[in-house]
Structure formats: C-alpha cells, structure tokens
Amino acid sequence: MKLYYLPISTYSQKVALGLYELGLEFEPVVLSQPSAPENPGPFGKMPALRTDAGAVLYESTSILEHAGDLTTDGRRLVPRDDTEAREARHWDRLADLYLNNPCATLFFDARKPVEARDAEAVKRAERHIDAFYALAEVQLAGKSFVVGDAPSIADCAMMAGLALASRVRPFHQHPAIRGYFVRFAERPSFARVQAEALPMWKRMESAA
C-alpha cells in the first residue's frame, strides 16, 4: 500500500504513527502540497492511503481504523472492548478538533504578515486548546495511554497534536500531559515520525 503524505503535517504524522505502531509496511509518497496531482484523494487533503486492493482512504481516522484490519498479530488501534472503543474514538475526535486544528491555526497565523493576522481566530484557537488541556490533564493522570493499556487512535491523534502544540501553545504547566508526552515520545514509532519531519522543520526555521 502507498501513503501519500507530508512528514511535517500533523494528520500525516497521526497516520504514520499508527502504521508504525502496528508494524505495517507502506510505500511513502511525499507530497509537495495537499493539492499535488499525485494525491489520489478527491478533496486535496492529506494524508491519503491507497490499499493493495486499489481502494483510496483519505481521512486519518478512517485510515487508522482500516489499518487495524491489516495486521496479522492481532494489534489494532481501536480497542476490542466496546466501551474503550467508544472512548478512544471520542478522544480521537477531541484531539483532532480542539488540539490539532487550533494548533494549526496558531502555526499558520504566526507565519502571515502582521497586517494579515486574525486576532479573533487566534483567541478562539487558544481557548479551544486550553479547554482541551483541562480535559486531557484529568484523562491522562497516571496513564501511559489515553485509553486502555495499549496505543489507540486516540494516542495517534493526541501525540501528533501535542508535537505541534509544544511549538505553538506549550503545555509545561500541565504535569499529566507533560508526563504522558515524555513517556510516549520514547516509543520508536514517535521517534521515527519526528525524525522524518525534522529536516522540513529545519528548512522552515532557516527560511523564517
């Protein structure tokens, strides 16, 4: 299968992290931008996954749910327990909507000329992130994973969002979040995702 993505993109990182956690091999196709002509997704978004059967999936959560069906060792990213599965999906959406997306707003707004920045959008994004931190601080207290005793889609979304948040809205004052991030960051899957993104971060920082 092929993953069409950009290593610095948080949603790309979310999917790559999940595939690495599952031990699934894929052919990486790095896109120059979401609208690149080789992107098989219909909406000009990334990542997109083309399966060995030729099907194309282009939403990060859908890709990770599908990936769990491809393993041969029983690993999956949606818990088998129904209650834990609902909770994992819930936190996946919370992390996408109220951590990942508003962090992207802060990141891209800061790169605009001062006269083009949107102060109201920034304030709204900061409120959403801070509200998410308050919820996550309770959820993550004393835990290695967001839900259950193994990585799930919730961790993939959470860690991708926190990696960007550490640059635009740090969480130092939240010890449970900070401890969770430090522990998960030691996993080979996360280290690999961040190593793939590092050259792009360096190019962006040197051009700023």
C-alpha positions, 0 to 999 in steps of 0.5 A: 500500500502507498501513503501519500503524505507530508512528514511535517503535517500533523494528520500525516504524522497521526497516520504514520504513527499508527502504521508504525505502531502496528508494524505495517509496511507502506510505500511513502509518497511525499507530497509537495502540497495537499493539492499535488496531482499525485494525491489520489484523494478527491478533496486535496487533503492529506494524508491519503492511503491507497490499499493493495486492493486499489481502494483510496482512504483519505481521512486519518481516522478512517485510515487508522481504523482500516489499518487495524484490519491489516495486521496479522498479530492481532494489534489494532488501534481501536480497542476490542472492548466496546466501551474503550472503543467508544472512548478512544474514538471520542478522544480521537475526535477531541484531539483532532478538533480542539488540539490539532486544528487550533494548533494549526491555526496558531502555526499558520497565523504566526507565519502571515504578515502582521497586517494579515493576522486574525486576532479573533481566530487566534483567541478562539484557537487558544481557548479551544486548546486550553479547554482541551488541556483541562480535559486531557490533564484529568484523562491522562493522570497516571496513564501511559495511554489515553485509553486502555493499556495499549496505543489507540487512535486516540494516542495517534491523534493526541501525540501528533497534536501535542508535537505541534502544540509544544511549538505553538501553545506549550503545555509545561504547566500541565504535569499529566500531559507533560508526563504522558508526552515524555513517556510516549515520545520514547516509543520508536514509532514517535521517534521515527515520525519526528525524525522524518519531519525534522529536516522540513522543520529545519528548512522552515526555521532557516527560511523564517 
